Amino acid sequence: NNVSVHQWRDELLAKTSVTADQIGEYTGAQKEFKPITITTYQMLTHRRNKNEPLHHLQIFTAHNWGLIVYDEVHLLPAPVFRATTEIQAKRRLGLTATLVREDGKEEDVFALIGPKRYDVPWKVLETRGYIAEAYCTEYRIPLTPETELDYAHADKRNKFRIAAENPAKTALVEELISNHCDDNILVIGQYIDQLERIAKDLDVPLITGKTKQAEREQLYHAFKTEQIKTLVVSKVANFAVDLPDANVMIQISGTFGSRQEEAQRLGRILRPKQKRSHFYTIVSKGTTEQDFGINRQLFLVEQGYRYQIRYY
């Protein structure tokens, strides 16, 4: 994700005395080594097949680094990303807003990086003005008659997807957008077919993993400058997307009961701003999606957030 590399570069230039010629980018587009080098987990672990060596990682392990910063450090216990801990450095720093994993391997982070040095609850950050105040609402809607029949005959895994892609969600999304006509809105989901339908019905742009890098950055810029007020995004927006003026998120589907994903998505609208932030999640009533939704909310509830439940 070159977008995250560019965002880190921009932040370093804006917030420190570092100059542009001191920062290198190691991506698919260019491979620079400078006093500060920015890359991604995906780049370091990229290979054409599982039998091929991790060539990019080998290049980095050959260097002597003074400091390595692992952003989104909760990803590190994953087998493919764990390999990046082979990079040697005098100092290691891990950053995350959501040290939670569904496989229970949160503690592995401390073994891979080192002990926790700083931890602050989200609500404390909100009180101090570092993140925006957010209101969380879960809408529970019935399945359409056709979808209800499909759901009744499906196996457990397919039940979840059928419920998640409930066509009845579209009308509620349109209503929520009309209620927030002066706001900057992200509609986010898991399933590309569903997102394509929503984007077409709303007549708004869509960003997925297949969206070319140049187009992706162009759309993010248009959203930041309010040339477009609503943007539909896939799970590519779960991580490392800086859209500071986004203050409304409508979640239409997600990855089962992932607490980490729920928190990451809320985080997309928590940059401090004048407007209130609203996080809406839409689930199909009385289905496995509703059951998974309860688990998704656990981390945020522990952080002090409360969900208002509404029926549509």
Secondary structure, DSSP 8 states (H G I E B T S, - for coil): -HHHHHHHHHHHHHHSS--GGGEEEBSSS-B---SEEE--HHHHT--SSTTS--HHHHHHHTS-EEEEEETTGGGTTSHHHHGGGGS-EEEEEE--S----TTS-TTHHHHHT--------HHHHHHTTSS--EEEEEEEE---HHHHHHHHHS-HHHHHHHHHT-TTHHHHHHHHHHHTTTS-EEEE-S-HHHHHHHHHHHT--EE-TTS-HHHHHHHHHHHHTTS-SEEEE-GGGGSS---TT--EEEE---STT-HHHHHHHHHTT-S--SS-EEEEEEEETTSHHHHHHHHHTHHHHHTT--EEEEE-
